[in-house]
Every structure is written in structure tokens, then in C-alpha cells.
Amino acid sequence: MVTLALLHTSPVHVPVFDALRDADHPGLALRHVVHEDLLARARAEGPDAVADDVRAALAEAAAGDGAEGGGGGADAVLCTCSTIGGVAESHAAAVGVPVLRVDRPMAAAAVRAGSSVAVVATVASTLEPTRALVAEEAARAGRPVDVRTVLVDGAWERFEAGDREEFLRLIVDAVQAVAGSVDAVVLAQASMADAADRVSAAVPVLASPRTGLREAARLCEPSQPGPVVDQPRPEPVVDQPRA
């Protein structure tokens, strides 16, 4: 059976990706590995400070050692944390299987949407990695894109407190405030995805889980070329455990 390993920095992502797999990729086995400490340290010290530990976590996920659903190697690894996603991708050669950051397909879709993109995040450490990713995808496409960043004050504290409704409300307010001045809005963290369906905007509001999982599933297939991405569909609604 084809197996995709997922490296998370929060357990709340596990049911989200299980639901997406059930809806879109029922034959795909998922192996979840959660390391909450990686995000905490990356926020405090920067993503490069956890590079060695990210590499070790990727190796754990790929090999199945101690992971949920472990036993046998994975065909690819999907990193669902935007803060450490770039670091994760840089270790693909060392891990020996494809490694994809979950927000890369979303960033490519944002670049195709137009010449101005707003990156909205609830964690400050995610802003620069996501901005840089959109700029990278713009350069890959040969398109000039203006990228602005928006930090949603107070939202992450509501997430950590388990107040998901207020977390999402703050995100929706921030997105609607900026959507009128850009061609696309990127929700920088996978945990923000449900906000996309609550926004009333004339421009695409893009979330990463569905398109990230789709591309990672494709990478699990033998002899596949580089990433192919397209516009995301709405994320399924699933019950989230409290943070």
C-alpha cells in the first residue's frame, strides 16, 4: 500500500488530513508524526535553529519508527507546518523520499491568481517563510507579484486556549479587511483553513490542506515529475480537538 507520512507540529491537524484522505484519496495510507516542540522552538529561535531536529523527525516519519501507523517506509513526507516547511524540504535528499511543504501548491495557486497577494497568519514566525515561498513560486512562474503580510493579533492565543470560534472570527475579519486590495489571500497556516469558507470576498481565499495533500499523494506514485498544482476546493468541515 502507498504510504504518505505527515509531520505535524500540532495534533489538531491529524483529523483534518484523515478527513481529506477519506474524501479524496481513500486508498492512501497516512502515517502521522507530531512534534509540538519544533514549532515552539522555531517561534522562539527561528526555523534554522531546529534544522537538525526537523531532519531527525522527517527520518522518523519516513522510516515509520515510533510513528502512528508505523511499519514500513513511507513513499513521501508532507510537512504541515508552514514555519518549518522550508527547512523540511531542504532535507529531502538526506531523508531519501520526496518531502513537500503543505503550502507550496497553495502559493503557486496564489501566484496564478494575480499580481498582488496577501499572506495572512496568526503566528509571526510563519509570515516570512510563507512570503518567501510566494516570492519563490512567482519567480518560478516568471511573474512579478507584490506580497504583503498581515498578522492577526490575538488569534493564536485564542487557538491555544481552545477557543476556535473566536480564532476563526479574528481571521475572517482580517481577511475581509485586506481582500479588497489584493488579487488573492493566502491563509498561511493549515489550522486557519476553515476560515476560508466563512469569508465573503471577490478574490480567492486559499487554504493549504487539500491541495497540499493532493500533491503529496501524487508524489507517492512511482516516477512522478515535479509538483503540479491547481486551485483548491473548499476544505471539509471536521470536528477539531481542543488545542
Accessible surface in RSA format (square Angstrom, percent):
REM  Atomic radii and reference values for relative SASA: ProtOr
REM  Chains: A
REM  Algorithm: Lee & Richards
REM  Probe-radius: 1.40
REM  Slices: 20
REM RES _ NUM      All-atoms   Total-Side   Main-Chain    Non-polar    All polar
REM                ABS   REL    ABS   REL    ABS   REL    ABS   REL    ABS   REL
RES MET A   1   187.73  97.2 104.91  69.4  82.82 197.2 106.91  90.9  80.82 107.1
RES VAL A   2    60.41  39.8  56.36  51.0   4.06   9.8  57.85  50.3   2.56   6.9
RES THR A   3    19.06  13.6  19.06  19.3   0.00   0.0   4.62   6.2  14.45  21.8
RES LEU A   4     0.00   0.0   0.00   0.0   0.00   0.0   0.00   0.0   0.00   0.0
RES ALA A   5     0.00   0.0   0.00   0.0   0.00   0.0   0.00   0.0   0.00   0.0
RES LEU A   6     0.00   0.0   0.00   0.0   0.00   0.0   0.00   0.0   0.00   0.0
RES LEU A   7     0.09   0.0   0.03   0.0   0.05   0.1   0.03   0.0   0.05   0.1
RES HIS A   8     0.00   0.0   0.00   0.0   0.00   0.0   0.00   0.0   0.00   0.0
RES THR A   9     7.94   5.6   3.57   3.6   4.37  10.4   0.04   0.1   7.90  11.9
RES SER A  10    14.19  12.0  14.19  18.9   0.00   0.0   9.93  21.1   4.26   6.0
RES PRO A  11    61.14  44.6  58.77  53.6   2.37   8.6  58.77  48.5   2.37  14.7
RES VAL A  12     4.43   2.9   4.43   4.0   0.00   0.0   4.43   3.9   0.00   0.0
RES HIS A  13    14.04   7.7  14.04   9.8   0.00   0.0   0.20   0.2  13.84  16.1
RES VAL A  14    26.16  17.2  26.16  23.7   0.00   0.0  26.16  22.7   0.00   0.0
RES PRO A  15    41.05  29.9  35.36  32.2   5.69  20.7  38.67  31.9   2.38  14.8
RES VAL A  16    15.78  10.4  15.74  14.2   0.04   0.1  15.78  13.7   0.00   0.0
RES PHE A  17     0.04   0.0   0.04   0.0   0.00   0.0   0.04   0.0   0.00   0.0
RES ASP A  18    39.35  27.6  39.35  39.2   0.00   0.0  13.13  30.9  26.21  26.1
RES ALA A  19    23.64  21.7  15.57  24.0   8.07  18.4  20.38  28.7   3.26   8.6
RES LEU A  20     0.23   0.1   0.23   0.2   0.00   0.0   0.23   0.2   0.00   0.0
RES ARG A  21    47.55  20.0  47.55  24.2   0.00   0.0   3.45   4.7  44.09  26.7
RES ASP A  22    91.61  64.2  72.54  72.2  19.07  45.1  29.40  69.2  62.22  62.0
RES ALA A  23    64.70  59.5  26.05  40.2  38.65  87.9  36.84  51.9  27.86  73.8
RES ASP A  24    40.79  28.6  13.39  13.3  27.40  64.8  12.11  28.5  28.68  28.6
RES HIS A  25    36.97  20.2  30.89  21.5   6.08  15.5  23.15  23.9  13.82  16.1
RES PRO A  26   108.69  79.2  81.22  74.0  27.48  99.9  83.54  69.0  25.15 156.3
RES GLY A  27    58.05  71.6   0.00   N/A  58.05  71.6  41.91 115.0  16.13  36.1
RES LEU A  28    12.66   7.1   7.41   5.3   5.25  13.2   9.01   6.3   3.65   9.8
RES ALA A  29    25.64  23.6  21.01  32.4   4.63  10.5  25.64  36.1   0.00   0.0
RES LEU A  30    22.05  12.3   0.96   0.7  21.09  53.0   1.06   0.7  20.99  56.5
RES ARG A  31     3.50   1.5   3.50   1.8   0.00   0.0   0.61   0.8   2.89   1.7
RES HIS A  32     6.46   3.5   2.27   1.6   4.19  10.7   2.27   2.3   4.19   4.9
RES VAL A  33     5.21   3.4   2.79   2.5   2.42   5.8   5.21   4.5   0.00   0.0
RES VAL A  34    55.67  36.6  29.53  26.7  26.13  63.0  29.53  25.7  26.13  70.9
RES HIS A  35    51.22  28.0  48.92  34.0   2.30   5.9  37.99  39.2  13.23  15.4
RES GLU A  36   104.04  59.7  95.27  72.1   8.76  20.9  24.94  48.2  79.10  64.6
RES ASP A  37    74.36  52.1  65.38  65.1   8.98  21.2  41.63  98.0  32.73  32.6
RES LEU A  38     2.40   1.3   2.40   1.7   0.00   0.0   2.40   1.7   0.00   0.0
RES LEU A  39    21.85  12.2  21.85  15.6   0.00   0.0  21.85  15.3   0.00   0.0
RES ALA A  40    61.80  56.8  49.72  76.7  12.08  27.5  55.58  78.3   6.22  16.5
RES ARG A  41    78.57  33.0  76.17  38.8   2.40   5.7  40.55  55.4  38.02  23.0
RES ALA A  42     0.73   0.7   0.00   0.0   0.73   1.7   0.00   0.0   0.73   1.9
RES ARG A  43   104.55  43.9  77.20  39.4  27.35  65.1  14.48  19.8  90.07  54.6
RES ALA A  44    87.05  80.0  43.55  67.2  43.49  98.9  53.86  75.9  33.18  87.9
RES GLU A  45   110.00  63.2  75.42  57.1  34.58  82.3  38.04  73.6  71.96  58.8
RES GLY A  46    24.74  30.5   0.00   N/A  24.74  30.5  22.34  61.3   2.40   5.4
RES PRO A  47    35.87  26.1  35.87  32.7   0.00   0.0  35.87  29.6   0.00   0.0
RES ASP A  48   121.37  85.0 108.30 107.8  13.07  30.9  37.81  89.0  83.57  83.3
RES ALA A  49    47.03  43.2  14.81  22.9  32.22  73.3  27.40  38.6  19.62  52.0
RES VAL A  50     0.46   0.3   0.00   0.0   0.46   1.1   0.46   0.4   0.00   0.0
RES ALA A  51    25.69  23.6  25.38  39.2   0.32   0.7  25.38  35.7   0.32   0.8
RES ASP A  52    95.69  67.0  89.79  89.4   5.90  13.9  27.40  64.5  68.29  68.1
RES ASP A  53    59.27  41.5  56.38  56.1   2.90   6.8  10.33  24.3  48.94  48.8
RES VAL A  54     0.00   0.0   0.00   0.0   0.00   0.0   0.00   0.0   0.00   0.0
RES ARG A  55    90.40  38.0  90.40  46.1   0.00   0.0  19.65  26.9  70.75  42.9
RES ALA A  56    61.98  57.0  49.55  76.5  12.43  28.3  56.73  79.9   5.25  13.9
RES ALA A  57     3.79   3.5   1.42   2.2   2.37   5.4   3.72   5.2   0.07   0.2
RES LEU A  58     0.00   0.0   0.00   0.0   0.00   0.0   0.00   0.0   0.00   0.0
RES ALA A  59    48.64  44.7  44.34  68.4   4.30   9.8  46.68  65.7   1.96   5.2
RES GLU A  60    47.57  27.3  42.75  32.3   4.82  11.5  20.12  38.9  27.45  22.4
RES ALA A  61     0.00   0.0   0.00   0.0   0.00   0.0   0.00   0.0   0.00   0.0
RES ALA A  62    11.19  10.3   8.61  13.3   2.58   5.9   8.83  12.4   2.36   6.3
RES ALA A  63    49.28  45.3  31.71  48.9  17.57  40.0  38.98  54.9  10.30  27.3
RES GLY A  64     6.56   8.1   0.00   N/A   6.56   8.1   0.82   2.3   5.74  12.8
RES ASP A  65    97.44  68.3  88.47  88.1   8.97  21.2  33.40  78.6  64.04  63.9
RES GLY A  66    85.07 104.9   0.00   N/A  85.07 104.9  43.80 120.2  41.27  92.4
RES ALA A  67    13.92  12.8   0.00   0.0  13.92  31.7   2.95   4.2  10.97  29.1
RES GLU A  68   105.59  60.6  90.77  68.7  14.82  35.3  49.84  96.4  55.75  45.5
RES GLY A  69    62.22  76.7   0.00   N/A  62.22  76.7  36.35  99.7  25.87  57.9
RES GLY A  70    37.32  46.0   0.00   N/A  37.32  46.0   7.10  19.5  30.23  67.7
RES GLY A  71    68.19  84.1   0.00   N/A  68.19  84.1  39.24 107.7  28.95  64.8
RES GLY A  72    50.61  62.4   0.00   N/A  50.61  62.4  38.18 104.8  12.42  27.8
RES GLY A  73    56.40  69.6   0.00   N/A  56.40  69.6  23.81  65.3  32.59  73.0
RES ALA A  74     8.44   7.8   0.00   0.0   8.44  19.2   0.22   0.3   8.22  21.8
RES ASP A  75    55.88  39.1  45.93  45.7   9.94  23.5   7.04  16.6  48.84  48.7
RES ALA A  76     1.23   1.1   1.23   1.9   0.00   0.0   1.23   1.7   0.00   0.0
RES VAL A  77     0.47   0.3   0.00   0.0   0.47   1.1   0.00   0.0   0.47   1.3
RES LEU A  78     0.00   0.0   0.00   0.0   0.00   0.0   0.00   0.0   0.00   0.0
RES CYS A  79     0.15   0.1   0.00   0.0   0.15   0.4   0.00   0.0   0.15   0.2
RES THR A  80     1.63   1.2   0.01   0.0   1.61   3.8   0.00   0.0   1.63   2.5
RES CYS A  81     9.35   7.1   4.67   5.2   4.68  11.0   4.56  11.5   4.79   5.2
RES SER A  82     3.87   3.3   0.00   0.0   3.87   8.9   0.34   0.7   3.53   4.9
RES THR A  83     3.05   2.2   0.80   0.8   2.25   5.4   0.00   0.0   3.05   4.6
RES ILE A  84     0.04   0.0   0.04   0.0   0.00   0.0   0.04   0.0   0.00   0.0
RES GLY A  85     0.00   0.0   0.00   N/A   0.00   0.0   0.00   0.0   0.00   0.0
RES GLY A  86    31.15  38.4   0.00   N/A  31.15  38.4  23.08  63.3   8.06  18.1
RES VAL A  87    17.01  11.2  12.56  11.4   4.45  10.7  15.44  13.4   1.56   4.2
RES ALA A  88     0.00   0.0   0.00   0.0   0.00   0.0   0.00   0.0   0.00   0.0
RES GLU A  89    34.25  19.7  24.09  18.2  10.17  24.2  15.76  30.5  18.49  15.1
RES SER A  90    84.54  71.4  45.40  60.6  39.14  90.2  50.46 107.5  34.08  47.7
RES HIS A  91    25.89  14.1  24.76  17.2   1.13   2.9  18.61  19.2   7.28   8.5
RES ALA A  92    28.30  26.0  25.83  39.9   2.47   5.6  26.04  36.7   2.26   6.0
RES ALA A  93   102.64  94.4  67.01 103.4  35.63  81.1  79.91 112.5  22.74  60.2
RES ALA A  94    75.25  69.2  31.02  47.9  44.23 100.6  43.19  60.8  32.06  84.9
RES VAL A  95    24.91  16.4   0.61   0.6  24.30  58.6   3.65   3.2  21.26  57.7
RES GLY A  96    61.69  76.1   0.00   N/A  61.69  76.1  32.03  87.9  29.66  66.4
RES VAL A  97    33.86  22.3  27.27  24.7   6.59  15.9  32.55  28.3   1.30   3.5
RES PRO A  98    57.29  41.8  48.21  43.9   9.07  33.0  56.49  46.6   0.80   5.0
RES VAL A  99    13.37   8.8   0.00   0.0  13.37  32.2   0.00   0.0  13.37  36.3
RES LEU A 100     4.26   2.4   4.16   3.0   0.11   0.3   4.16   2.9   0.11   0.3
RES ARG A 101    11.20   4.7  11.20   5.7   0.00   0.0   0.31   0.4  10.89   6.6
RES VAL A 102     0.47   0.3   0.25   0.2   0.22   0.5   0.25   0.2   0.22   0.6
RES ASP A 103     0.23   0.2   0.23   0.2   0.00   0.0   0.06   0.1   0.17   0.2
RES ARG A 104    21.64   9.1  21.64  11.0   0.00   0.0   7.39  10.1  14.25   8.6
RES PRO A 105     0.51   0.4   0.51   0.5   0.00   0.0   0.51   0.4   0.00   0.0
RES MET A 106     0.23   0.1   0.23   0.2   0.00   0.0   0.23   0.2   0.00   0.0
RES ALA A 107     0.30   0.3   0.30   0.5   0.00   0.0   0.30   0.4   0.00   0.0
RES ALA A 108    12.98  11.9  11.27  17.4   1.71   3.9  12.29  17.3   0.69   1.8
RES ALA A 109     0.00   0.0   0.00   0.0   0.00   0.0   0.00   0.0   0.00   0.0
RES ALA A 110     0.00   0.0   0.00   0.0   0.00   0.0   0.00   0.0   0.00   0.0
RES VAL A 111     1.47   1.0   1.47   1.3   0.00   0.0   1.47   1.3   0.00   0.0
RES ARG A 112   101.85  42.8  82.30  42.0  19.56  46.6  59.53  81.4  42.32  25.6
RES ALA A 113    34.46  31.7   1.88   2.9  32.58  74.1  10.24  14.4  24.22  64.2
RES GLY A 114    11.63  14.3   0.00   N/A  11.63  14.3  11.58  31.8   0.06   0.1
RES SER A 115    66.99  56.6  61.69  82.3   5.29  12.2  32.28  68.7  34.70  48.6
RES SER A 116    18.56  15.7  18.56  24.8   0.00   0.0  12.53  26.7   6.04   8.5
RES VAL A 117     0.03   0.0   0.00   0.0   0.03   0.1   0.00   0.0   0.03   0.1
RES ALA A 118     0.00   0.0   0.00   0.0   0.00   0.0   0.00   0.0   0.00   0.0
RES VAL A 119     0.00   0.0   0.00   0.0   0.00   0.0   0.00   0.0   0.00   0.0
RES VAL A 120     0.00   0.0   0.00   0.0   0.00   0.0   0.00   0.0   0.00   0.0
RES ALA A 121     0.00   0.0   0.00   0.0   0.00   0.0   0.00   0.0   0.00   0.0
RES THR A 122     7.13   5.1   0.00   0.0   7.13  17.0   0.00   0.0   7.13  10.8
RES VAL A 123     3.61   2.4   2.19   2.0   1.42   3.4   3.61   3.1   0.00   0.0
RES ALA A 124    62.71  57.7  49.77  76.8  12.95  29.5  50.01  70.4  12.70  33.6
RES SER A 125    24.34  20.6   8.03  10.7  16.31  37.6  21.02  44.8   3.32   4.7
RES THR A 126     2.40   1.7   2.40   2.4   0.00   0.0   0.00   0.0   2.40   3.6
RES LEU A 127    27.15  15.1  27.15  19.4   0.00   0.0  27.15  19.1   0.00   0.0
RES GLU A 128    97.32  55.9  95.03  71.9   2.28   5.4  64.44 124.6  32.88  26.8
RES PRO A 129    24.58  17.9  16.66  15.2   7.91  28.8  24.00  19.8   0.57   3.6
RES THR A 130     0.34   0.2   0.34   0.3   0.00   0.0   0.34   0.5   0.00   0.0
RES ARG A 131    80.55  33.8  80.55  41.1   0.00   0.0  24.17  33.0  56.38  34.2
RES ALA A 132    40.77  37.5  35.74  55.2   5.03  11.4  36.97  52.1   3.80  10.1
RES LEU A 133     1.53   0.8   0.08   0.1   1.45   3.6   1.17   0.8   0.35   1.0
RES VAL A 134     0.00   0.0   0.00   0.0   0.00   0.0   0.00   0.0   0.00   0.0
RES ALA A 135    39.05  35.9  31.69  48.9   7.36  16.7  34.38  48.4   4.67  12.4
RES GLU A 136    77.72  44.6  68.84  52.1   8.88  21.2  38.07  73.6  39.65  32.4
RES GLU A 137    11.84   6.8  10.33   7.8   1.51   3.6   0.70   1.4  11.14   9.1
RES ALA A 138     5.89   5.4   5.89   9.1   0.00   0.0   5.89   8.3   0.00   0.0
RES ALA A 139    81.14  74.6  51.73  79.8  29.42  66.9  62.45  87.9  18.69  49.5
RES ARG A 140   156.19  65.6 118.14  60.2  38.05  90.6  68.36  93.4  87.83  53.2
RES ALA A 141    56.66  52.1  22.47  34.7  34.19  77.8  33.80  47.6  22.86  60.5
RES GLY A 142    64.67  79.8   0.00   N/A  64.67  79.8  35.66  97.9  29.01  65.0
RES ARG A 143    94.45  39.7  87.63  44.7   6.82  16.2  29.07  39.7  65.39  39.6
RES PRO A 144   121.30  88.4 105.20  95.9  16.10  58.5 117.31  96.9   3.99  24.8
RES VAL A 145    28.65  18.9   0.33   0.3  28.33  68.3   1.95   1.7  26.71  72.4
RES ASP A 146    82.67  57.9  73.67  73.3   9.00  21.3  33.99  80.0  48.68  48.6
RES VAL A 147    27.76  18.3   5.08   4.6  22.68  54.7   5.08   4.4  22.68  61.5
RES ARG A 148    89.66  37.6  84.36  43.0   5.31  12.6  37.60  51.4  52.06  31.6
RES THR A 149    61.23  43.5  35.04  35.5  26.19  62.4   6.60   8.9  54.63  82.6
RES VAL A 150    38.27  25.2  34.42  31.2   3.85   9.3  38.27  33.3   0.00   0.0
RES LEU A 151    71.55  39.8  52.08  37.3  19.47  48.9  52.08  36.6  19.47  52.4
RES VAL A 152     9.45   6.2   5.41   4.9   4.04   9.7   7.99   6.9   1.46   4.0
RES ASP A 153   116.06  81.3  98.20  97.7  17.86  42.2  38.60  90.8  77.47  77.3
RES GLY A 154    36.22  44.7   0.00   N/A  36.22  44.7  26.03  71.4  10.18  22.8
RES ALA A 155     0.00   0.0   0.00   0.0   0.00   0.0   0.00   0.0   0.00   0.0
RES TRP A 156    22.71   9.1  22.42  10.9   0.29   0.7  22.22  11.8   0.49   0.8
RES GLU A 157    99.47  57.1  94.49  71.5   4.98  11.8  53.89 104.2  45.58  37.2
RES ARG A 158    86.32  36.2  86.32  44.0   0.00   0.0  19.94  27.3  66.38  40.2
RES PHE A 159    13.25   6.6  11.48   7.1   1.78   4.6  12.13   7.4   1.13   3.2
RES GLU A 160    97.18  55.8  77.97  59.0  19.22  45.8  27.71  53.6  69.47  56.7
RES ALA A 161    54.41  50.0  25.00  38.6  29.41  66.9  37.56  52.9  16.85  44.6
RES GLY A 162    10.38  12.8   0.00   N/A  10.38  12.8   3.36   9.2   7.01  15.7
RES ASP A 163    49.91  35.0  43.60  43.4   6.32  14.9  16.45  38.7  33.46  33.4
RES ARG A 164    47.19  19.8  43.54  22.2   3.65   8.7  37.85  51.7   9.34   5.7
RES GLU A 165   108.13  62.1 104.63  79.2   3.51   8.4  63.21 122.3  44.92  36.7
RES GLU A 166    50.73  29.1  48.67  36.8   2.06   4.9  17.09  33.0  33.64  27.5
RES PHE A 167     0.00   0.0   0.00   0.0   0.00   0.0   0.00   0.0   0.00   0.0
RES LEU A 168     1.69   0.9   1.69   1.2   0.00   0.0   1.69   1.2   0.00   0.0
RES ARG A 169   114.42  48.0 110.29  56.2   4.12   9.8  65.02  88.9  49.39  29.9
RES LEU A 170    38.67  21.5  36.66  26.2   2.01   5.0  36.66  25.7   2.01   5.4
RES ILE A 171     0.00   0.0   0.00   0.0   0.00   0.0   0.00   0.0   0.00   0.0
RES VAL A 172    17.01  11.2  17.01  15.4   0.00   0.0  17.01  14.8   0.00   0.0
RES ASP A 173    68.47  48.0  60.33  60.0   8.15  19.3  27.83  65.5  40.65  40.5
RES ALA A 174    18.61  17.1   9.21  14.2   9.41  21.4  17.29  24.4   1.32   3.5
RES VAL A 175     0.00   0.0   0.00   0.0   0.00   0.0   0.00   0.0   0.00   0.0
RES GLN A 176    81.23  45.4  60.23  44.0  21.01  50.0  16.12  34.3  65.11  49.4
RES ALA A 177    90.61  83.3  47.49  73.3  43.12  98.1  59.37  83.6  31.24  82.8
RES VAL A 178    16.68  11.0  14.28  12.9   2.40   5.8  16.68  14.5   0.00   0.0
RES ALA A 179     6.52   6.0   5.23   8.1   1.29   2.9   5.44   7.7   1.08   2.9
RES GLY A 180    83.73 103.3   0.00   N/A  83.73 103.3  45.49 124.8  38.23  85.6
RES SER A 181    62.83  53.1  39.96  53.3  22.86  52.7  45.90  97.7  16.92  23.7
RES VAL A 182     9.16   6.0   0.00   0.0   9.16  22.1   2.35   2.0   6.81  18.5
RES ASP A 183    50.28  35.2  46.55  46.3   3.72   8.8   3.97   9.3  46.31  46.2
RES ALA A 184     0.00   0.0   0.00   0.0   0.00   0.0   0.00   0.0   0.00   0.0
RES VAL A 185     0.00   0.0   0.00   0.0   0.00   0.0   0.00   0.0   0.00   0.0
RES VAL A 186     0.00   0.0   0.00   0.0   0.00   0.0   0.00   0.0   0.00   0.0
RES LEU A 187     0.09   0.0   0.05   0.0   0.04   0.1   0.05   0.0   0.04   0.1
RES ALA A 188     0.00   0.0   0.00   0.0   0.00   0.0   0.00   0.0   0.00   0.0
RES GLN A 189    15.88   8.9  14.76  10.8   1.13   2.7  13.06  27.8   2.83   2.1
RES ALA A 190     6.47   5.9   0.43   0.7   6.04  13.7   0.43   0.6   6.04  16.0
RES SER A 191     7.41   6.3   3.27   4.4   4.13   9.5   5.80  12.4   1.60   2.2
RES MET A 192     0.00   0.0   0.00   0.0   0.00   0.0   0.00   0.0   0.00   0.0
RES ALA A 193     5.61   5.2   5.26   8.1   0.35   0.8   5.26   7.4   0.35   0.9
RES ASP A 194    22.11  15.5  19.41  19.3   2.70   6.4   7.44  17.5  14.67  14.6
RES ALA A 195     0.00   0.0   0.00   0.0   0.00   0.0   0.00   0.0   0.00   0.0
RES ALA A 196    22.04  20.3  11.24  17.3  10.80  24.6  11.24  15.8  10.80  28.6
RES ASP A 197    78.28  54.8  43.68  43.5  34.59  81.8  31.55  74.2  46.73  46.6
RES ARG A 198   113.89  47.8  86.95  44.3  26.94  64.1  42.12  57.6  71.77  43.5
RES VAL A 199    21.98  14.5   0.23   0.2  21.76  52.4   0.87   0.8  21.11  57.3
RES SER A 200   100.25  84.7  77.68 103.7  22.57  52.0  44.52  94.8  55.73  78.1
RES ALA A 201    42.70  39.3   1.55   2.4  41.15  93.6  12.31  17.3  30.39  80.5
RES ALA A 202   113.76 104.6  63.83  98.5  49.93 113.6  76.37 107.5  37.39  99.0
RES VAL A 203    32.29  21.3  24.08  21.8   8.21  19.8  26.42  23.0   5.88  15.9
RES PRO A 204    53.15  38.7  40.69  37.1  12.46  45.3  52.38  43.2   0.77   4.8
RES VAL A 205    25.79  17.0   7.16   6.5  18.62  44.9   7.16   6.2  18.62  50.5
RES LEU A 206     5.44   3.0   5.39   3.9   0.05   0.1   5.44   3.8   0.00   0.0
RES ALA A 207     4.51   4.1   2.99   4.6   1.52   3.4   2.99   4.2   1.52   4.0
RES SER A 208     0.19   0.2   0.00   0.0   0.19   0.4   0.00   0.0   0.19   0.3
RES PRO A 209     0.00   0.0   0.00   0.0   0.00   0.0   0.00   0.0   0.00   0.0
RES ARG A 210    17.17   7.2  16.01   8.2   1.16   2.8   0.71   1.0  16.46  10.0
RES THR A 211     2.81   2.0   1.42   1.4   1.39   3.3   1.55   2.1   1.27   1.9
RES GLY A 212     0.00   0.0   0.00   N/A   0.00   0.0   0.00   0.0   0.00   0.0
RES LEU A 213     0.98   0.5   0.98   0.7   0.00   0.0   0.98   0.7   0.00   0.0
RES ARG A 214    66.22  27.8  64.70  33.0   1.53   3.6  45.61  62.3  20.61  12.5
RES GLU A 215     3.17   1.8   1.82   1.4   1.34   3.2   2.33   4.5   0.84   0.7
RES ALA A 216     0.38   0.3   0.38   0.6   0.00   0.0   0.38   0.5   0.00   0.0
RES ALA A 217    13.18  12.1  10.00  15.4   3.18   7.2  10.01  14.1   3.17   8.4
RES ARG A 218    40.53  17.0  38.54  19.6   1.98   4.7  38.61  52.8   1.92   1.2
RES LEU A 219    27.30  15.2  19.90  14.2   7.40  18.6  19.90  14.0   7.40  19.9
RES CYS A 220     8.17   6.2   0.00   0.0   8.17  19.2   0.07   0.2   8.10   8.7
RES GLU A 221    84.47  48.5  80.09  60.6   4.38  10.4  23.53  45.5  60.93  49.8
RES PRO A 222   114.24  83.3  95.31  86.9  18.93  68.8 106.85  88.2   7.39  45.9
RES SER A 223   119.09 100.6  70.86  94.6  48.23 111.1  52.98 112.8  66.11  92.6
RES GLN A 224    69.37  38.8  40.81  29.8  28.55  68.0   2.29   4.9  67.08  50.9
RES PRO A 225    93.42  68.1  77.27  70.4  16.15  58.7  92.22  76.1   1.20   7.5
RES GLY A 226    44.79  55.2   0.00   N/A  44.79  55.2  30.19  82.9  14.60  32.7
RES PRO A 227    71.01  51.8  46.71  42.6  24.30  88.3  46.71  38.6  24.30 151.1
RES VAL A 228    99.42  65.4  87.40  79.1  12.02  29.0  91.00  79.1   8.42  22.8
RES VAL A 229    32.40  21.3  12.16  11.0  20.24  48.8  17.59  15.3  14.81  40.2
RES ASP A 230    73.97  51.8  73.27  72.9   0.71   1.7  32.72  77.0  41.26  41.1
RES GLN A 231    84.35  47.2  73.73  53.9  10.62  25.3  55.12 117.3  29.23  22.2
RES PRO A 232    29.02  21.1   7.81   7.1  21.21  77.1   7.81   6.4  21.21 131.8
RES ARG A 233   126.35  53.0 120.16  61.3   6.19  14.7  59.39  81.2  66.95  40.6
RES PRO A 234    99.12  72.2  85.71  78.1  13.41  48.8  93.66  77.3   5.46  33.9
RES GLU A 235    11.45   6.6   5.74   4.3   5.71  13.6   5.16  10.0   6.29   5.1
RES PRO A 236    39.67  28.9  24.56  22.4  15.11  54.9  36.32  30.0   3.35  20.8
RES VAL A 237   129.48  85.2 101.18  91.6  28.30  68.2 101.18  87.9  28.30  76.8
RES VAL A 238    30.20  19.9  18.20  16.5  12.00  28.9  24.07  20.9   6.14  16.6
RES ASP A 239   136.47  95.6 120.07 119.5  16.40  38.8  40.60  95.6  95.87  95.6
RES GLN A 240    40.54  22.7  12.22   8.9  28.32  67.4   6.51  13.9  34.03  25.8
RES PRO A 241    65.28  47.6  48.84  44.5  16.44  59.7  60.41  49.9   4.87  30.3
RES ARG A 242   182.85  76.8 154.67  78.8  28.17  67.1  72.46  99.0 110.38  66.9
RES ALA A 243    63.60  58.5   9.77  15.1  53.83 122.4  37.54  52.9  26.06  69.0
END  Absolute sums over single chains surface
CHAIN  1 A     9693.5       6800.9       2892.6       5374.1       4319.5
END  Absolute sums over all chains
TOTAL          9693.5       6800.9       2892.6       5374.1       4319.5
